[in-house]
C-alpha cells in the first residue's frame, strides 16, 4: 500500500511554511514544502506555498499546528 501526500496548509510566503514544517519534523512528522519560491512571487497563479504531509499523518499534523496557533 502506497502512502500518498495531501495538502495540509497553504501560505503566502515560504518562510511561514518552513517554520511550520520545522515544527512538524521536530514532532516526527515527515512533510515537504512545495511551490516555495514561485508560490511566494506568484501566489494567485501557483496556489501559494504548500505544506504537504502523508495521509497517515494528516490528523496529527493538523492538531499540532492548531495547538501551536492557540
Secondary structure as GFF3:
##gff-version 3
##sequence-region A 1 70
A	DSSP	beta_strand	5	11	.	.	.	ID=ss1
A	DSSP	alpha_helix	14	26	.	.	.	ID=ss2
A	DSSP	beta_strand	31	34	.	.	.	ID=ss3
A	DSSP	alpha_helix	36	41	.	.	.	ID=ss4
A	DSSP	alpha_helix	43	46	.	.	.	ID=ss5
A	DSSP	beta_strand	49	54	.	.	.	ID=ss6
A	DSSP	three_ten_helix	55	57	.	.	.	ID=ss7
A	DSSP	alpha_helix	58	69	.	.	.	ID=ss8
###
